Amino acid sequence: MAEEKFNRLLFVPIAALLFFVICYQYACPADSNTCYFRGEEDGILQRYSSSSSSSSSSSSGYRVSPQHAAESNAAELESSKFNFTSSSSSGYRDTDAAAAAELAPSKFNFSARDLDRRVHFDIRGDDVIVFLHIQKTGGTTFGRHLVKNIDLEQPCACAAGQRKCACHRPGKTESWLFSRFSTGWSCGLHADWTELTNCVPTVMSRRDKKSAPPPPPRSKR
């Protein structure tokens, strides 16, 4: 009997402690930083919000130390020098943000000359457009536009049910486009710059020889 009575008495403070811990976790979550203990001179639990002013904190019913109120007022006074509070100033903030984005250095150091290059392409001559397909960059959609949505003197001939189109030069059977949807993966799947540089001239010359008309027969004497 004495042992059971002792166990019951021991259960009461343990249950009260657990109840206090659970209530404290709900009132002051660990990641919210809304509750803290001051030094030994106060020894009490105080609640504060870093984003609210001292007047709102005092009116909420929680005790705020004078030192913390002075620090909060000084921080708000300092921040008010740089922040606009009127609704009409939002346009100025957007303009300043856009100007800052334009002046911010880019990680891609492309000059204006590189971005605004104009290259003369002679479709009737020997020029060839080589499409370097990089994965996951919209290359499939762009490749279809190259063979279907370009206004040319002689558009690419795309037959229904076939993936590859015949992109011939005007009046010739030579191809002016080297891409997935014109010549296929002739240099391998997703060939890189080095592979294309070494492969394209050989493939195009071989294709041009196959598509060239046969020479006229020699007359017998």
Buried (B, 14 or more C-beta within 10 A) or exposed (E): EEEEEEEEEEEEEEEEEEEEEEEEEEEBEEEEEEBEEBEEEEEEBBBBBEEEBBEEBEEEEEBBBEEBBEEBEEEBEEEEEEEEEEEEEEEEEEEEEEEEEEEEEEEEEEEEEEEEEEEEEEBEEEEBBBBEBEEEEEBEEEBBEBBEEEEEEBBBEBEEEEEBBBBBBEEBEBBBBBBBBBBEEBBEEEBEEEEBEEBBEEBBEEBBEEEEEEEEEEEEE
